[in-house]
């Protein structure tokens, strides 16, 4: 158990940040999964919108420093590459 006020406050702030970061990360992962499933199903109507939403979610997580900017760039690159490859092959 923490004894002084600053340690108690820091623990409370850390817990709040952890919860906020978990929500951002979870939302990002969900958006990525939705985009990938649309791409794999070659859904040309919904795939571009879901892909745009996933990229925005990844960039939001990076700007909030939940994930590193290079990690975000790598995720966007791989997602775009898969989408381009799958949608080009299906057309």
Secondary structure, 3 states (H helix, E strand, C coil): CCCCHHHHHHHHHHHHHHHHHHHHHHHHHHHHHHHHHHHHCCCCCCHHHHHHHHHHHHHHHHHCCCCCHHHHHHHHHHHHHHHHHHHHHHC
